[in-house]
């Protein structure tokens, strides 16, 4: 029976460079940042933490969809079904975060959308760690896990960091469109342009800047 990767040791998961260890490490960071966001009162600080969550989630998911999920579909007997489930969760997160980023910081409508996005991210983590990644562990040897981990980490460094409706969930379309948009995202991140953290709540009769 498949065993969740959540409580296994680094050695059991293939060592520090294994895709399983890298995935779990970033899942833990996502969870830490989401908890930090929910316990903060200062609006500006919360928006900065939310920005970190978004950047991590989207670069992480892009690397999964480009490197890991194709390997799962090729190697795991029920890989198509498993990855389709996670891809649907990724799309829902994409749509919610896109809505959040269109709203100015402090807009009361954002609270519900952030909570829904966080719930989906946590559900995605559990589906991956409890269902999908244990199947990867069953079907791939340590050398393969480490090779995938190294490739995944390299792709993640050049991945988009924000939602983009034009990027498909699967290769080769995601790579062809994602790499140019990654540069665009990272320039915006560096300059603080276009994020909801840089927008102020608007009053009736004014137009929020985009």
KEKE-3310 file (N, C-alpha, C; in steps of 0.2 Angstrom, whole numbers, plus 5000, padded with zeros to 4 digits):
npx = (5004:5003:5012:5011:5022:5024:5029:5041:5058:5072:5082:5074:5066:5075:5086:5094:5093:5083:5068:5056:5060:5063:5050:5043:5049:5047:5033:5031:5037:5027:5016:5020:5022:5008:5002:5009:5004:4991:4991:4995:4993:4996:4993:5002:5013:5006:5003:5015:5019:5010:5013:5025:5020:5012:5022:5030:5021:5017:5029:5033:5023:5023:5036:5033:5023:5030:5041:5039:5026:5024:5034:5028:5016:5022:5027:5020:5007:4993:4995:4990:4977:4980:4988:4979:4970:4977:4981:4969:4966:4977:4973:4961:4967:4975:4965:4959:4969:4972:4961:4962:4974:4969:4962:4963:4974:4968:4955:4939:4934:4944:4948:4940:4943:4957:4957:4950:4959:4970:4965:4963:4977:4982:4974:4979:4993:4991:4985:4995:5006:5000:4994:4999:5014:5018:5016:5025:5037:5036:5038:5049:5067:5081:5091:5084:5074:5083:5088:5077:5074:5084:5083:5070:5072:5080:5072:5062:5069:5068:5054:5037:5030:5018:5000:4994:4983:4985:4994:4995:4992:5001:5016:5021:5017:5016:5029:5034:5026:5028:5041:5045:5036:5040:5051:5045:5037:5047:5054:5044:5041:5054:5053:5042:5030:5013:5008:4995:4999:5005:4995:4982:4968:4953:4942:4924:4919:4932:4945:4953:4971:4979)
npy = (4994:5011:5024:5039:5053:5062:5060:5052:5049:5058:5050:5039:5044:5046:5054:5071:5077:5072:5072:5070:5074:5087:5092:5090:5099:5112:5112:5112:5125:5133:5130:5136:5149:5153:5151:5161:5172:5172:5175:5188:5205:5218:5226:5229:5220:5208:5208:5207:5194:5186:5189:5181:5169:5167:5168:5157:5146:5146:5145:5133:5124:5126:5120:5107:5103:5104:5095:5085:5079:5074:5063:5055:5052:5044:5033:5029:5018:5023:5036:5046:5048:5053:5064:5072:5075:5083:5094:5100:5105:5114:5123:5129:5135:5144:5152:5158:5165:5174:5182:5188:5195:5205:5213:5227:5230:5227:5227:5221:5210:5201:5193:5181:5175:5173:5164:5153:5150:5146:5135:5127:5125:5118:5107:5102:5100:5089:5079:5077:5073:5062:5054:5055:5057:5046:5035:5038:5036:5022:5017:5022:5022:5027:5034:5039:5047:5057:5062:5068:5077:5086:5091:5097:5107:5115:5120:5126:5138:5146:5148:5155:5166:5170:5169:5165:5165:5161:5151:5134:5118:5108:5101:5103:5116:5123:5126:5133:5145:5148:5151:5164:5172:5170:5179:5191:5191:5190:5202:5211:5207:5211:5225:5228:5229:5229:5220:5215:5220:5232:5241:5252:5253:5258:5272:5275:5281:5283:5276:5261:5259:5249)
npz = (5000:4996:5004:5012:5008:5018:5031:5030:5030:5024:5018:5015:5005:4995:4996:4998:4985:4979:4969:4977:4990:4987:4983:4995:5003:4998:4999:5013:5015:5008:5016:5029:5025:5022:5034:5041:5035:5038:5052:5053:5056:5050:5035:5024:5027:5026:5013:5007:5011:5005:4992:4991:4993:4982:4971:4975:4974:4960:4952:4957:4953:4939:4936:4940:4931:4919:4920:4930:4930:4916:4917:4926:4920:4910:4917:4928:4931:4933:4930:4922:4926:4939:4938:4930:4940:4949:4940:4938:4950:4950:4940:4946:4957:4949:4943:4954:4960:4950:4950:4963:4961:4953:4961:4972:4986:5002:4998:5002:4996:4993:5004:5006:4993:4995:5006:5000:4990:4998:5004:4993:4989:5000:4999:4987:4990:4999:4991:4982:4991:4997:4988:4974:4974:4982:4973:4963:4970:4972:4959:4953:4953:4965:4958:4947:4954:4959:4947:4941:4951:4950:4938:4939:4948:4941:4931:4938:4942:4932:4930:4927:4939:4942:4939:4923:4911:4898:4897:4894:4903:4900:4893:4875:4875:4888:4891:4880:4880:4893:4897:4891:4897:4910:4911:4910:4922:4932:4931:4934:4947:4953:4951:4958:4952:4947:4956:4968:4980:4977:4975:4980:4990:4982:4981:4980:4964:4959:4949:4950:4948:4936)
capx = (5000:5007:5013:5012:5029:5025:5033:5046:5065:5076:5085:5069:5064:5080:5091:5092:5092:5077:5062:5052:5062:5062:5043:5040:5052:5043:5026:5032:5037:5021:5012:5023:5020:5001:5001:5011:4999:4984:4992:4998:4988:4998:4991:5008:5017:5003:5003:5022:5020:5005:5017:5030:5016:5011:5028:5033:5016:5017:5035:5033:5018:5026:5041:5029:5019:5035:5046:5037:5020:5026:5037:5023:5012:5025:5030:5015:5001:4987:4998:4986:4972:4982:4990:4974:4967:4981:4981:4963:4967:4981:4969:4957:4971:4977:4960:4958:4975:4972:4956:4965:4979:4966:4959:4968:4976:4963:4948:4936:4932:4950:4948:4937:4947:4963:4955:4949:4965:4974:4962:4965:4984:4983:4972:4984:4998:4989:4984:5002:5010:4997:4992:5003:5021:5020:5016:5032:5042:5035:5039:5056:5073:5084:5094:5079:5072:5088:5089:5071:5074:5089:5080:5064:5075:5083:5066:5059:5072:5066:5047:5033:5029:5011:4995:4993:4978:4986:4999:4992:4995:5005:5021:5026:5014:5017:5036:5034:5023:5030:5048:5045:5032:5044:5055:5041:5035:5052:5055:5038:5043:5059:5051:5036:5024:5007:5005:4990:5003:5007:4989:4979:4960:4950:4935:4919:4920:4939:4947:4959:4976:4980)
capy = (5000:5017:5027:5046:5055:5067:5058:5048:5052:5061:5044:5035:5047:5046:5059:5078:5080:5068:5076:5069:5078:5094:5094:5091:5105:5117:5111:5114:5132:5135:5130:5141:5156:5153:5152:5167:5177:5172:5177:5195:5211:5223:5225:5229:5214:5202:5208:5205:5187:5184:5189:5176:5162:5166:5166:5150:5141:5146:5142:5126:5121:5125:5114:5100:5102:5103:5090:5079:5075:5070:5057:5051:5049:5039:5028:5026:5015:5027:5042:5050:5050:5056:5071:5076:5078:5089:5099:5103:5109:5120:5128:5132:5140:5149:5157:5162:5170:5179:5186:5191:5200:5211:5217:5231:5228:5230:5226:5216:5204:5197:5189:5175:5172:5171:5158:5148:5148:5143:5129:5123:5124:5113:5101:5100:5097:5082:5075:5075:5069:5056:5049:5055:5056:5039:5031:5040:5032:5015:5015:5025:5021:5032:5038:5042:5052:5062:5066:5072:5082:5091:5094:5100:5113:5120:5123:5130:5144:5150:5147:5160:5167:5173:5166:5167:5161:5158:5145:5127:5114:5102:5102:5108:5123:5127:5128:5138:5151:5150:5154:5171:5175:5170:5185:5196:5190:5192:5209:5214:5206:5215:5232:5228:5232:5225:5215:5218:5224:5239:5244:5254:5252:5264:5274:5275:5286:5283:5270:5258:5258:5242)
capz = (5000:4996:5010:5011:5009:5023:5037:5028:5031:5018:5015:5012:4999:4990:4997:4997:4979:4976:4968:4983:4995:4985:4983:5001:5006:4996:5002:5020:5015:5007:5022:5033:5023:5022:5041:5043:5032:5042:5058:5053:5056:5046:5028:5020:5028:5024:5006:5005:5012:5000:4986:4992:4992:4974:4968:4976:4971:4953:4950:4959:4949:4932:4936:4941:4925:4914:4921:4934:4928:4910:4919:4930:4915:4906:4921:4933:4927:4933:4930:4918:4931:4945:4936:4928:4946:4951:4935:4939:4956:4948:4936:4950:4960:4945:4942:4960:4961:4945:4953:4969:4959:4950:4966:4976:4993:5007:4996:5007:4992:4993:5010:5004:4988:4998:5010:4995:4987:5002:5005:4987:4989:5005:4996:4982:4994:5002:4985:4979:4995:5000:4982:4968:4975:4984:4967:4960:4974:4970:4952:4951:4958:4968:4953:4943:4958:4959:4941:4941:4956:4948:4932:4941:4952:4936:4927:4943:4943:4926:4929:4929:4946:4943:4935:4916:4908:4891:4898:4895:4909:4898:4887:4875:4876:4894:4890:4874:4882:4900:4898:4889:4903:4916:4912:4912:4929:4937:4930:4938:4954:4955:4952:4962:4947:4944:4961:4972:4985:4975:4973:4986:4990:4979:4984:4975:4960:4956:4945:4952:4943:4933)
cpx = (5004:5007:5015:5020:5030:5029:5039:5053:5067:5079:5080:5066:5069:5086:5089:5091:5086:5071:5057:5053:5061:5055:5041:5043:5049:5036:5026:5033:5031:5016:5014:5021:5013:4999:5003:5007:4993:4985:4994:4992:4990:4997:4997:5012:5013:5003:5010:5022:5015:5009:5022:5026:5015:5017:5031:5028:5017:5023:5036:5029:5020:5031:5038:5026:5024:5039:5043:5031:5021:5029:5032:5018:5015:5027:5025:5009:4995:4989:4993:4980:4974:4985:4984:4970:4971:4981:4975:4963:4972:4978:4965:4961:4973:4971:4958:4963:4974:4966:4958:4970:4975:4962:4964:4969:4971:4956:4945:4934:4938:4950:4946:4941:4953:4962:4954:4955:4970:4972:4964:4972:4985:4980:4976:4990:4997:4988:4991:5006:5007:4995:4997:5011:5023:5020:5023:5037:5041:5038:5046:5061:5076:5087:5089:5076:5076:5088:5083:5071:5079:5086:5074:5067:5077:5077:5063:5062:5070:5058:5043:5031:5022:5006:4995:4988:4980:4991:4995:4995:5000:5010:5018:5023:5016:5024:5037:5032:5026:5036:5048:5041:5035:5048:5051:5039:5041:5055:5050:5039:5048:5058:5045:5030:5019:5004:5000:4993:5004:5001:4985:4971:4958:4943:4930:4920:4927:4940:4953:4964:4977:4988)
cpy = (5006:5021:5035:5048:5060:5066:5053:5052:5054:5055:5040:5038:5048:5051:5066:5080:5077:5073:5075:5074:5086:5096:5095:5097:5111:5117:5114:5122:5136:5136:5135:5148:5157:5155:5159:5173:5178:5174:5184:5200:5216:5222:5224:5222:5208:5202:5205:5197:5184:5183:5183:5169:5161:5165:5159:5145:5141:5143:5135:5122:5120:5120:5107:5098:5101:5097:5084:5075:5072:5063:5053:5048:5043:5033:5025:5024:5019:5034:5048:5053:5055:5063:5075:5079:5084:5095:5103:5108:5115:5125:5132:5137:5146:5155:5161:5167:5176:5184:5191:5197:5206:5215:5221:5229:5231:5229:5220:5209:5199:5192:5182:5171:5169:5164:5152:5145:5144:5136:5124:5121:5118:5107:5098:5097:5090:5077:5072:5071:5062:5051:5049:5053:5049:5034:5032:5036:5025:5013:5018:5024:5027:5037:5042:5048:5058:5066:5070:5078:5088:5095:5099:5107:5118:5123:5128:5137:5149:5150:5154:5160:5170:5169:5169:5163:5158:5152:5139:5123:5109:5104:5100:5115:5126:5130:5134:5145:5153:5153:5162:5175:5175:5177:5191:5197:5193:5199:5213:5213:5210:5222:5233:5231:5227:5220:5219:5222:5231:5243:5246:5254:5259:5266:5275:5282:5287:5276:5267:5257:5251:5241)
cpz = (5000:5002:5009:5012:5015:5029:5036:5029:5024:5014:5012:5006:4994:4990:4996:4991:4975:4975:4974:4988:4993:4985:4990:5005:5004:4998:5009:5020:5013:5013:5028:5031:5023:5030:5044:5041:5036:5049:5059:5053:5051:5039:5024:5021:5025:5016:5003:5006:5007:4993:4986:4991:4985:4970:4968:4973:4964:4950:4951:4954:4942:4931:4936:4934:4919:4914:4924:4931:4921:4912:4922:4925:4911:4910:4926:4930:4927:4933:4927:4923:4936:4943:4933:4934:4948:4947:4936:4945:4954:4945:4941:4954:4956:4944:4948:4961:4956:4947:4959:4966:4955:4955:4970:4983:4997:5004:4999:5003:4992:4998:5008:4999:4990:5002:5005:4992:4991:5004:4999:4987:4994:5002:4991:4985:4996:4996:4982:4984:4997:4994:4977:4969:4978:4978:4963:4964:4973:4963:4949:4956:4960:4963:4949:4947:4958:4953:4940:4945:4953:4942:4934:4944:4946:4932:4932:4943:4937:4924:4930:4936:4947:4938:4928:4913:4901:4891:4899:4901:4907:4893:4881:4876:4882:4893:4885:4876:4889:4901:4896:4895:4909:4917:4913:4919:4933:4936:4934:4945:4957:4956:4956:4958:4946:4950:4965:4978:4984:4974:4980:4985:4987:4982:4978:4971:4957:4953:4948:4946:4942:4932)
residu = (UNK:UNK:UNK:UNK:UNK:UNK:UNK:UNK:UNK:UNK:UNK:UNK:UNK:UNK:UNK:UNK:UNK:UNK:UNK:UNK:UNK:UNK:UNK:UNK:UNK:UNK:UNK:UNK:UNK:UNK:UNK:UNK:UNK:UNK:UNK:UNK:UNK:UNK:UNK:UNK:UNK:UNK:UNK:UNK:UNK:UNK:UNK:UNK:UNK:UNK:UNK:UNK:UNK:UNK:UNK:UNK:UNK:UNK:UNK:UNK:UNK:UNK:UNK:UNK:UNK:UNK:UNK:UNK:UNK:UNK:UNK:UNK:UNK:UNK:UNK:UNK:UNK:UNK:UNK:UNK:UNK:UNK:UNK:UNK:UNK:UNK:UNK:UNK:UNK:UNK:UNK:UNK:UNK:UNK:UNK:UNK:UNK:UNK:UNK:UNK:UNK:UNK:UNK:UNK:UNK:UNK:UNK:UNK:UNK:UNK:UNK:UNK:UNK:UNK:UNK:UNK:UNK:UNK:UNK:UNK:UNK:UNK:UNK:UNK:UNK:UNK:UNK:UNK:UNK:UNK:UNK:UNK:UNK:UNK:UNK:UNK:UNK:UNK:UNK:UNK:UNK:UNK:UNK:UNK:UNK:UNK:UNK:UNK:UNK:UNK:UNK:UNK:UNK:UNK:UNK:UNK:UNK:UNK:UNK:UNK:UNK:UNK:UNK:UNK:UNK:UNK:UNK:UNK:UNK:UNK:UNK:UNK:UNK:UNK:UNK:UNK:UNK:UNK:UNK:UNK:UNK:UNK:UNK:UNK:UNK:UNK:UNK:UNK:UNK:UNK:UNK:UNK:UNK:UNK:UNK:UNK:UNK:UNK:UNK:UNK:UNK:UNK:UNK:UNK:UNK:UNK:UNK:UNK:UNK:UNK)
# end
